[in-house]
Amino acid sequence: MLNSISTATGPYNMTTKSEFGSWAEDYVAQYLRSRGYAVVENNYRKPWGEIDIIAEKEGVLIFVEVKANKYERVGFEPENRVSPEKLRRLMRAIQTYLAVKKYDPDQEWQIDVVALTLDQNRGVAKIKHFKNIEV
């Protein structure tokens, strides 16, 4: 999926990793909203893990991990950086979130990964959405 990016507000001049990461998370949140997801919360952080985006669609909670690259690099696609350790930390944060927010134990939920890569030559963001990944 390709989405065009405004050069005036886009990520091209961002210098820090955290600036670009924040931009990518905001961009993915907009992408999700445009596809019927309700964004419930962003950047749920605990010392043992974080959740980039928490969304809901059709009664299912979706915990979204966002990975982004400023440049296309074959073999270094952003989704390849979702390690088993990252997923373990994400699971701990999800379990905490569900308990703290007092969700019913039967609440349906899933983990999605959204990978975003900038194609600066064409001025677009390439998005790959991996739904309901196995942990």
C-alpha positions in Angstrom: 0.0 0.0 0.0 1.3 3.4 -0.9 0.3 6.7 0.7 1.6 10.0 -0.5 3.5 12.3 1.9 3.5 16.0 2.1 7.0 17.4 1.9 6.0 20.3 4.0 4.9 18.1 7.0 6.7 14.9 6.1 9.6 13.2 7.8 12.4 14.1 5.4 14.1 16.7 7.6 13.7 14.9 10.9 17.1 14.4 12.5 16.5 12.1 15.5 15.3 8.6 15.7 12.6 9.6 18.2 11.2 12.4 16.0 10.9 10.0 13.1 9.4 7.3 15.3 6.8 9.6 16.6 6.0 10.8 13.1 5.7 7.2 11.9 3.4 6.2 14.8 1.1 9.2 14.0 1.1 8.3 10.4 0.1 4.7 11.1 -2.6 5.9 13.5 -4.1 7.9 10.6 -3.8 4.9 8.3 -5.7 2.7 10.8 -8.4 5.3 11.3 -8.9 5.5 7.5 -9.5 1.8 7.6 -12.2 1.8 10.3 -10.1 1.3 13.4 -10.8 3.4 16.5 -7.5 4.4 18.1 -7.9 4.0 21.8 -4.5 5.0 23.1 -1.0 5.7 21.9 2.4 5.0 23.5 1.3 2.9 26.5 4.7 2.6 28.4 5.8 0.5 31.3 9.4 -0.2 32.4 9.1 -3.7 31.0 7.6 -2.8 27.6 5.5 -0.5 25.5 2.6 -0.6 23.1 2.8 1.9 20.2 -0.9 2.0 19.3 -3.9 0.4 20.9 -6.9 0.3 18.5 -10.3 -1.4 18.4 -12.2 -2.7 15.4 -15.4 -4.8 15.5 -15.1 -5.4 19.3 -11.5 -6.7 19.0 -8.6 -4.8 20.7 -5.6 -4.6 18.5 -2.2 -3.9 19.9 0.0 -2.4 17.1 3.7 -2.5 16.9 5.0 0.1 14.5 8.4 -0.3 12.7 9.7 2.3 10.2 12.6 3.0 7.9 13.5 6.3 6.3 15.1 4.5 3.4 14.4 1.3 1.5 17.1 -1.3 2.2 16.6 -4.8 0.9 17.1 -7.3 3.7 16.6 -4.6 6.3 12.8 -4.2 6.1 11.3 -2.7 9.2 9.2 -5.8 10.0 12.4 -7.8 10.4 13.2 -5.9 13.5 10.3 -7.4 15.5 12.4 -9.8 17.5 11.2 -12.5 19.9 12.5 -10.4 22.8 10.4 -7.4 21.5 7.3 -9.6 21.4 7.9 -10.9 25.0 8.1 -7.3 26.2 5.0 -6.4 24.2 3.1 -9.3 25.7 4.0 -8.2 29.2 2.8 -4.6 28.4 -0.4 -6.0 26.9 -1.1 -8.2 30.0 -0.5 -5.2 32.2 -2.8 -3.0 30.1 -5.6 -5.5 30.1 -5.4 -5.9 33.9 -5.0 -2.1 34.7 -7.9 -1.2 32.4 -10.0 -4.0 33.9 -10.9 -5.7 30.6 -13.0 -8.8 30.8 -10.8 -11.9 30.7 -12.7 -13.0 27.6 -11.9 -9.8 25.7 -10.7 -10.7 22.2 -7.4 -9.1 21.2 -4.6 -9.5 18.7 -1.2 -8.2 17.9 -0.6 -6.4 14.5 2.7 -5.2 13.1 2.6 -2.2 10.7 5.8 -1.7 8.8 6.4 1.7 7.1 9.1 2.5 4.6 9.7 5.8 3.0 10.2 6.0 -0.7 11.8 9.5 -0.9 12.1 9.5 -4.6 8.4 9.0 -5.1 7.3 10.9 -2.0 5.3 8.0 -0.6 5.2 5.8 2.4 4.9 2.1 1.8 2.8 0.4 4.4 2.7 -3.4 5.1 0.1 -4.4 7.7 0.6 -7.8 9.3 -2.6 -8.8 11.2 -3.0 -11.1 14.2 0.6 -12.3 14.3 1.6 -15.4 16.3 3.6 -14.9 19.4 
